[in-house]
Amino acid sequence: MPCHNQSLNNVTTGQEHNLTKHVRFAASSNSSSVPVAPSSEAVDDVNKQRLNGNCPNGGGLGPDVLNLGPQLKLLPLNSQILELQTIIRDKTTSRGDFVFCADRLIRLVVEEGLNQLPYSECTVTTPTGHMYEGVQFERGNCGVSIMRSGESGISEKMSLFLLFSCYFTYLTSFRDLCLSIPPGEAMEQGLRDCCRSIRIGKILIQSDEETQEAKVYYAKFPPDINRRKVLLMYPILSTGNTVIEAVQVLIEHGLQPKHIILLSLFSTPHGAKAILQEFPEITLLTTELHPVAPTHFGQKYFGTE
């Protein structure tokens, strides 16, 4: 299973090449090229083509058409995903319907994120005694949740309270701290629903009130984070600054960018470009590229409007 709580073994160059070969939708050799953000007209045109099934591989190669490179991967668009996106963006949507649809969309993104993990072939014996040839995911994966106080309705004082609380105990979610505090990052539960025993690290980031620059207040990871594949979770990519700061922290802990899979629900072309330009080896998975991101997501999801 991809979420087994065990570190990766030391890999040689040959083994590392073998893992890369077994990653679904592997990047092409042009991944180092500088991405160029498309216009809003190009985004809308390609999204319509994806919905009509006119893009290659059912829309899975949409990012190539948008010149953002093969490391950006869009979920193939269908009516179900488009309806979820529509309900989430609709200002008249009740919070109950919003959370329900957001959780459904999160689950789809998480499932596809797991598909990006390396795997190897294996053979098992069925209850009837037959041999079945299948696959098994490589061990040593974990999740990292980016927490943003301004986007989840948590004040600066509460952020500092979380910081000192986390200093004494490693919390798996805000529920462990206090029932009155919103749950952990919105995408975290979706990952746990797929991987019950997966380790999840946390990065707490807050914008400076004067400069509006993203600052890392706290980071807690498994001790062997540098040897794991990381599913980095952040629902809305607007400018990309928050994710860039989070990735920099992971790199400082010894993790290679090529071992990071960024899971996001919505992204702007500008945000995607900024991240891939700074870290060309990262895999970025999202459901939509659109110039206007639903920045109300955090307040609506956590009920802090």
Secondary structure, DSSP 8 states (H G I E B T S, - for coil): -TT-S-------HHHHHHHHHTSTT---TTTTS------HHHHHHHHHHHHTT-SGGGGTTHHHHTTS-TTEEE----HHHHHHHHHHH-TT--HHHHHHHHHHHHHHHHHHHHHTS-EEEEEEE-TTS-EEEEEEE-S-EEEEEEEEHHHHT--HHHHHHHHHHHHHS--SSGGGT-TTS--S-TTHHHHHHH-TT--EEEEEEEE-TTT--EEEEEEE--TTGGGSEEEEE-SEESSSHHHHHHHHHHHHTT--GGGEEEE-SEE-HHHHHHHHHH-TT-EEEES-B-SS--TTHHHHHHT--
